[in-house]
Amino acid sequence: MTKEKQDKKWIQKATKNEGTFTAKAKRKGITSAQLQANVENNPDDYDEKTKKQAQLRETLVKLNKIKKDKK
């Protein structure tokens, strides 16, 4: 597989456990956007995995917005 194709597959690898971040948010009684904001504002209160999930959500939201703007 070429480097370019590998780069395009990062989303599939990153989203193996789809829905876990949303599930964490639902258990707390908030939306995933609210949890993301909480993690970004108070990173010391969360574990490394949750911080990475919040960062991934932010990236995917941006990519989705760019995709929609192109249409």
Sequence and secondary structure as in RCSB ss.txt:
>XXXX:A:sequence
MTKEKQDKKWIQKATKNEGTFTAKAKRKGITSAQLQANVENNPDDYDEKTKKQAQLRETLVKLNKIKKDKK
>XXXX:A:secstr
  HHHHHHTHHHHHTTTTTHHHHHHHHHTS HHHHHHHHHH GGGS HHHHHHHHHHHHHHHHHHHHHHH 
